[in-house]
Amino acid sequence: MDKLFKALADGTRRQLLDILFANNGQSLSELCAQMTMSRQAVTKHLLLLEEANLVTVVWHGREKLHYLNPVPIGEIYERWIGKFDRHRIEALHNLKQALEEDSKHE
């Protein structure tokens, strides 16, 4: 989880994830064309994203394609966000039921 949060803490890495979200399965050259940094810098950021399991790679011959892996972000959602949303959704559901019951008695 530490590698995941470290990877997400950097704006450049989030930008790379956004680029992959918009158009998944891009080569290093395609990603570099959309960034304002050297090829080596993009490669370093991609390696950190791979280590955090946010990006997976598939080789097609000599070409390495990068894909967004949303699973770790889903795990963050479940652990840190989802449990709070459940309470709000439950409260809204209970409020709706109470209001519907009140309107039946009028």
C-alpha positions as CSV (number, residue, x, y, z in Angstrom):
1,M,0.0,0.0,0.0
2,D,2.9,2.4,0.7
3,K,4.2,2.0,-2.9
4,L,0.7,2.7,-4.2
5,F,0.3,6.0,-2.2
6,K,3.9,7.0,-3.1
7,A,3.1,6.5,-6.8
8,L,-0.2,8.5,-6.5
9,A,1.5,11.3,-4.6
10,D,3.2,12.6,-7.7
11,G,1.3,14.8,-10.2
12,T,3.3,13.5,-13.2
13,R,2.5,9.9,-12.4
14,R,-1.2,10.9,-12.0
15,Q,-1.0,12.6,-15.4
16,L,0.4,9.4,-16.9
17,L,-2.5,7.4,-15.3
18,D,-5.0,9.9,-16.8
19,I,-3.4,9.6,-20.2
20,L,-3.7,5.8,-20.0
21,F,-7.3,6.1,-18.8
22,A,-8.1,8.1,-21.8
23,N,-6.3,5.8,-24.2
24,N,-5.1,2.5,-22.7
25,G,-2.3,0.4,-24.2
26,Q,0.2,3.0,-25.2
27,S,3.9,2.6,-26.0
28,L,6.6,4.6,-24.3
29,S,7.0,6.8,-27.4
30,E,3.3,7.6,-27.5
31,L,3.3,8.5,-23.8
32,C,6.5,10.6,-24.2
33,A,4.8,12.6,-27.0
34,Q,2.2,13.7,-24.5
35,M,4.6,14.7,-21.7
36,T,6.9,17.7,-21.4
37,M,9.9,15.7,-20.0
38,S,12.7,13.5,-21.2
39,R,12.1,9.9,-22.2
40,Q,14.3,8.8,-19.3
41,A,12.1,10.7,-16.8
42,V,8.9,9.2,-18.2
43,T,10.5,5.8,-18.0
44,K,11.3,6.3,-14.3
45,H,7.8,7.4,-13.5
46,L,6.4,4.4,-15.4
47,L,8.6,2.0,-13.4
48,L,7.3,3.4,-10.1
49,L,3.7,3.0,-11.4
50,E,4.6,-0.6,-12.4
51,E,6.0,-1.3,-9.0
52,A,2.8,0.0,-7.4
53,N,0.9,-2.3,-9.8
54,L,-1.0,0.7,-11.3
55,V,0.4,0.0,-14.7
56,T,0.9,-3.3,-16.4
57,V,2.8,-4.0,-19.6
58,V,2.3,-6.3,-22.5
59,W,4.9,-7.0,-25.1
60,H,3.9,-7.1,-28.7
61,G,7.0,-8.2,-30.5
62,R,9.6,-5.5,-29.6
63,E,7.0,-3.0,-28.5
64,K,6.1,-2.6,-24.9
65,L,2.5,-1.4,-24.3
66,H,1.4,0.2,-21.0
67,Y,-2.0,-0.4,-19.6
68,L,-3.8,1.1,-16.6
69,N,-4.6,-1.4,-13.8
70,P,-7.5,0.0,-11.9
71,V,-7.5,-2.8,-9.2
72,P,-5.3,-1.1,-6.7
73,I,-7.3,2.1,-6.9
74,G,-10.4,0.0,-6.3
75,E,-8.7,-1.4,-3.2
76,I,-8.0,2.1,-2.0
77,Y,-11.7,3.0,-2.5
78,E,-12.9,-0.1,-0.6
79,R,-10.5,0.4,2.3
80,W,-10.5,4.2,2.7
81,I,-13.5,5.6,0.9
82,G,-16.2,3.0,0.4
83,K,-16.7,2.3,4.1
84,F,-17.6,6.0,4.6
85,D,-19.9,6.1,1.5
86,R,-21.8,3.1,2.8
87,H,-22.9,5.0,5.9
88,R,-24.1,8.0,3.8
89,I,-26.0,5.7,1.4
90,E,-27.6,3.9,4.3
91,A,-28.6,7.2,5.9
92,L,-30.2,8.4,2.6
93,H,-32.0,5.1,2.2
94,N,-33.4,5.3,5.7
95,L,-34.4,8.9,5.2
96,K,-36.2,8.0,1.9
97,Q,-38.0,5.1,3.7
98,A,-39.1,7.4,6.6
99,L,-40.3,10.1,4.2
100,E,-42.3,7.5,2.2
101,E,-43.8,6.1,5.4
102,D,-44.8,9.7,6.4
103,S,-46.4,10.4,3.1
104,K,-48.5,7.2,3.4
105,H,-49.9,8.3,6.7
106,E,-51.1,11.7,5.4
